[in-house]
Amino acid sequence: RADNPAFVNKAFIGENFFLGLVPNTTEWLSLEASTDLSNWTEVASVATTNDVAIIHDPDARSFPERFYRLRRPGFSVEDAEAQWVSHVKGGYQFKLQHTVDYHVFTGTVTVTNGQKTITGAQMDGQPIEQPDPETFPSIDQLFASLQEAQLSGYRRVAVIYDTTDGYPTWCVVEQKGQNPDEYVISELTALSTQAGS
């Protein structure tokens, strides 16, 4: 059927393997991978309309062969958020790389007692004295952004979640006619839990 999700291309670019797919839906789909067609693991979640979503499978090089499928319904933002809340009771800290409008923003985001602070902020390798808080979202703000993008039917919305804690390790949101926002989260550390939690 014309409205079914479909794979449209695949390619190795350097050491990285990318899949192109057309989800044909604004609901979440799960991209899953397998080496034996019996046991499947989630690679990413995708929600978009008729445009091609490009997904990077960071583990592809680790296997001599790998099969892919799309599953509907997929792993939603609500699913991931519930997993995240159950694992992180106190504050947390992570390294963020945010690419938008041909600029790369990097920094450390710390959230304690519901308050966000940004340290070590840079744009294209140059220090930023007063970073824009919107450029350096917290995990909760990223969840909200993904939810809004999916509900609004953005041109491209895709995310890879941490399999244990549920937070996005990579995501992209793109409105039609605008450059995409791409986020990479690494080195997430849970801080000591608040008293009484």
Summary of the structure (lengths in Angstrom):
residues: 197
radius of gyration: 17.3
end to end distance: 50.3
largest distance: 54.9
contacts: 569
relative contact order: 0.18
helix: 16%
strand: 49%
